[in-house]
């Protein structure tokens, strides 16, 4: 089973210099390593060619963000399994084997992720994926080990391998034929939430997604765009609405979107009270961008076959803020 680790890069020489050596060391004999460059203007690719000749460079002509960047690059890579790896992830010895074993065991497995721990605090789960992603009825993403901004300590409570609703784009294993059959990432997203959309579609066509507790990596986080950046707020709020229009089955998606817009308004008010005016403005811009894209989203919705719905209504906002349940194990 041929495996390709693909690191997306944009002006990230410092990250490549820091993290590529451990990727090469930990994947030797198991996978080929690629750097997909999104039209960098720094010397990151020259540095990579000079210091890591065993890495294959795939040069994109434009910076299309995470979604288009990977779509463009993966067309040029032949492999059975793609490992889409952020440029700020440290990969310890033994991280690949347990996940690849799962793909070898079951042809219906579509995507997977390892446990993702915080590089700055290795005993704690990292925001972007933790121990596997989940969704509530209103499309709010949360994780085993991370709900909103509360990240749990890793005490071995999620060392099992279980089905999840989405796997983190920071370290996403995906079967290549399924990736292409589903049309890859939706390029209208540019960045953030596109892995949730892809995994939702994977689940809907009868495949499934897992979090592998026997494997772990360490994510620096914010290596490309900080969690505190208003641009990230814009993409997260807008693209979550994209997910709902495209993937929720039945006419009930209209009510869900209406409720989400109201809750987004409350989130914006909270940002305003905290003095985070740029984040407040980002939510407003996210909604107007969503309205602009709505006709296109409806067309996409027609082509997506939704075969699964959640069995029960569940609000992570209500559970976290009103019932004060901040750990996944408390849900």
C-alpha positions in Angstrom: 0.0 0.0 0.0 1.8 3.1 -1.3 1.7 6.0 1.1 2.5 9.7 0.5 3.0 12.3 3.2 2.2 15.7 1.7 3.1 18.9 3.5 1.5 22.0 2.3 3.8 25.0 2.4 3.5 28.8 1.9 6.5 30.9 2.9 7.3 28.4 5.7 11.1 28.0 5.5 11.4 28.1 9.3 8.7 25.4 9.8 10.2 23.2 7.1 13.7 23.5 8.6 12.3 22.6 12.0 9.9 19.8 11.2 10.8 18.0 8.0 13.8 16.2 9.5 11.6 14.3 12.0 9.0 13.6 9.3 11.7 12.0 7.1 13.2 10.1 10.0 9.9 8.7 11.3 8.6 7.7 7.9 11.7 6.1 6.4 10.7 2.9 4.5 7.0 3.5 5.1 6.1 6.6 3.0 7.4 9.0 0.4 7.5 12.7 1.5 6.3 15.6 -0.6 6.1 19.3 -0.1 3.3 21.0 -2.0 4.3 24.6 -2.3 1.6 27.2 -2.7 3.6 29.7 -4.8 5.9 30.8 -1.9 7.9 34.0 -2.3 10.5 33.1 0.3 13.4 30.7 -0.1 11.6 27.8 1.5 11.7 25.6 -1.6 15.3 26.4 -2.4 16.2 25.5 1.2 14.2 22.3 1.0 15.8 21.2 -2.3 19.3 21.9 -0.9 18.9 20.2 2.5 16.2 17.6 1.9 16.9 16.1 -1.6 14.8 13.0 -0.7 11.7 15.3 -0.6 9.8 15.7 -3.8 8.5 19.2 -4.5 5.2 19.8 -6.2 5.0 23.4 -7.2 1.5 25.1 -7.3 1.2 28.1 -9.5 -1.0 30.1 -7.1 -1.7 30.2 -3.4 -5.1 28.6 -3.3 -5.1 28.0 0.4 -5.5 24.6 2.0 -8.3 23.4 -0.2 -7.1 24.3 -3.7 -3.5 23.9 -2.6 -4.0 20.2 -1.8 -6.4 19.6 -4.7 -3.8 20.9 -7.2 -0.9 19.1 -5.7 -2.5 15.7 -5.1 -3.3 15.3 -8.8 0.4 14.9 -9.4 1.0 12.3 -6.6 0.4 8.6 -7.1 -0.4 6.8 -3.8 -3.0 4.6 -2.2 -3.0 6.7 1.1 -2.5 10.4 1.3 -1.3 11.8 4.7 -2.0 15.5 4.6 0.3 16.9 7.2 0.6 20.5 8.4 4.1 22.0 8.2 4.1 22.6 12.0 3.6 19.0 13.1 6.3 17.0 14.9 6.0 13.3 14.1 7.6 10.9 16.7 8.8 7.4 15.9 5.9 4.9 15.4 3.2 7.4 14.4 2.5 6.0 11.0 2.3 2.2 11.5 -0.9 2.0 13.6 -2.9 4.1 11.3 -1.7 2.4 8.1 -2.5 -0.9 9.7 -6.2 0.2 10.0 -6.3 1.0 6.3 -4.8 -2.4 5.4 -7.3 -4.2 7.6 -10.5 -2.6 6.2 -11.1 -1.3 2.7 -14.1 0.7 3.8 -12.1 2.9 6.1 -12.0 6.3 4.3 -10.1 8.7 6.6 -8.3 8.7 9.9 -6.2 10.8 12.3 -3.8 10.1 15.2 -4.1 11.8 18.6 -3.0 15.4 18.2 -1.1 16.7 21.2 0.1 20.2 21.9 3.8 20.6 21.1 4.2 23.4 23.7 2.5 21.2 26.4 2.9 17.6 25.4 0.7 16.3 28.2 -2.3 18.2 26.7 -4.5 17.8 23.6 -4.1 20.4 20.9 -7.0 22.4 19.7 -6.9 21.3 16.0 -8.4 17.8 16.3 -7.4 16.5 19.7 -8.5 12.8 19.7 -11.0 13.0 16.9 -13.7 15.3 15.7 -17.4 15.4 16.4 -20.3 17.6 15.4 -23.5 18.6 17.2 -26.9 19.0 15.5 -26.2 22.7 14.7 -22.9 21.8 13.0 -20.6 23.1 15.8 -17.4 21.1 15.7 -15.8 19.8 18.9 -13.3 17.0 19.7 -12.7 14.1 22.1 -10.3 16.1 24.3 -11.3 19.6 23.2 -14.6 21.5 23.5 -14.5 25.1 22.3 -11.3 26.5 24.0 -11.1 23.8 26.8 -8.3 21.3 26.0 -8.0 18.3 28.2 -4.8 16.7 29.6 -4.0 13.4 27.9 -4.4 10.8 30.7 -4.9 7.9 28.3 -8.6 8.4 28.3 -8.7 8.4 24.5 -6.2 5.8 23.7 -8.8 3.6 21.9 -9.6 3.6 18.2 -13.1 4.8 17.5 -15.3 6.1 14.7 -15.5 9.9 14.7 -17.4 12.3 12.5 -14.3 14.2 11.2 -10.5 13.9 11.2 -8.3 16.9 11.6 -6.7 18.6 8.6 -3.5 19.0 10.6 -2.8 15.3 10.2 -5.4 13.7 7.9 -5.0 10.2 6.4 -7.4 9.7 3.5 -7.7 7.0 0.9 -6.7 8.6 -2.4 -9.4 7.0 -4.6 -12.1 8.2 -2.3 -10.6 11.7 -2.1 -10.8 12.0 -5.9 -14.2 10.2 -6.3 -15.7 12.8 -3.9 -14.1 15.7 -5.8 -11.5 16.5 -3.2 -11.8 19.6 -1.0 -14.3 22.3 -1.8 -12.1 25.2 -3.0 -14.7 27.8 -2.0 -13.6 27.2 1.6 -10.0 28.4 1.0 -9.0 27.3 4.5 -10.6 25.9 7.7 -13.5 23.4 8.0 -12.9 21.8 4.5 -11.7 18.6 6.2 -15.0 18.5 8.1 -16.9 18.8 4.9 -14.8 16.1 3.2 -15.2 13.7 6.2 -19.0 14.4 6.3 -19.2 13.4 2.6 -17.0 10.3 3.3 -19.4 9.2 6.1 -22.4 9.9 3.8 -21.3 7.5 1.1 -21.0 4.6 3.4 -17.3 4.8 4.3 -16.2 5.9 7.7 -13.6 8.0 9.7 -11.6 7.0 12.8 -9.3 8.4 15.4 -6.5 6.1 16.1 -5.5 6.2 19.8 -2.4 4.1 19.3 -0.7 6.9 17.3 0.1 10.5 18.2 1.7 13.6 16.8 2.5 17.0 18.3 1.1 20.1 16.7 2.6 23.6 17.2 -0.7 25.3 16.2 -1.1 28.7 14.6 1.9 28.0 12.3 -0.1 29.2 9.4 -2.9 31.3 10.9 -3.2 31.9 14.7 -6.4 31.0 16.5 -6.6 34.6 17.6 -6.5 36.0 14.0 -9.8 37.6 12.8 -9.3 35.9 9.4 -9.6 32.5 11.1 -12.8 33.7 12.8 -14.2 34.6 9.4 -13.4 31.3 7.7 -14.6 29.2 10.7 -18.0 30.9 11.0 -18.6 31.1 7.2 -17.4 27.6 6.3 -19.4 26.0 9.1 -22.5 27.4 7.4 -21.3 26.0 4.1 -21.1 22.6 5.7 -24.7 22.7 6.9 -26.2 23.7 3.6 -24.2 21.0 1.7 -24.5 18.1 4.1 -27.5 18.2 6.4 -30.2 15.9 5.2 -33.8 17.0 4.7 -35.6 20.4 4.7 -34.6 20.8 8.4 -31.3 22.3 7.3 -33.1 25.6 6.9 -34.1 25.7 10.6 -30.7 24.7 11.6 -29.1 27.5 9.6 -31.5 30.0 11.1 -30.6 28.9 14.6 -26.9 29.0 13.7 -27.2 32.6 12.4 -28.8 33.6 15.7 -26.1 31.9 17.8 -23.4 33.5 15.6 -25.0 36.8 16.5 -24.6 36.0 20.2 -21.0 35.1 19.6 -20.5 38.4 17.8 -22.0 40.2 20.7 -19.7 38.3 23.1 -16.7 39.4 21.0 -18.0 43.0 21.1 -18.2 42.9 24.9 -14.7 41.6 25.1 -13.4 44.4 23.0 -12.6 42.1 20.1 -14.0 44.4 17.4 -12.2 42.8 14.5 -13.6 39.4 15.4 -17.1 40.9 15.6 -16.6 42.4 12.2 -15.3 39.0 10.9 -18.6 37.3 11.8 -20.6 40.0 10.0 -18.4 39.6 6.9 -18.7 35.8 7.2 -22.5 36.0 7.0 -22.5 38.3 4.0 -20.1 36.0 2.3 -22.4 33.1 3.1 -25.4 34.9 1.6 -23.3 35.6 -1.5 -22.4 31.9 -1.9 -25.8 30.5 -1.0 -27.1 29.9 -4.6 -23.9 28.0 -5.4 -24.2 26.0 -2.2 -27.7 24.9 -3.2 -26.4 23.6 -6.5 -23.7 21.6 -4.7 -26.2 20.3 -2.2 -28.1 18.6 -5.1 -25.0 16.5 -5.9 -24.4 15.3 -2.4 -26.1 12.1 -1.4 -26.9 12.2 2.3 -27.3 8.7 3.7 -26.9 9.4 7.4 -28.4 11.7 9.9 -27.7 12.0 13.6 -30.0 10.0 15.8 -30.6 12.7 18.4 -30.6 16.4 18.7 -27.5 17.7 20.5 -26.3 21.2 21.2 -22.6 21.6 22.2 -23.3 25.3 23.0 -26.1 24.4 25.5 -24.0 21.6 27.0 -20.8 23.6 27.4 -22.0 27.0 28.4 -25.3 26.3 30.3 -24.6 22.8 31.7 -20.9 23.5 32.2 -19.8 20.2 30.8 -16.3 21.0 29.4 -14.8 17.5 29.0 -15.8 15.1 26.3 -16.2 12.3 28.9 -18.9 14.4 30.7 -21.2 14.4 27.6 
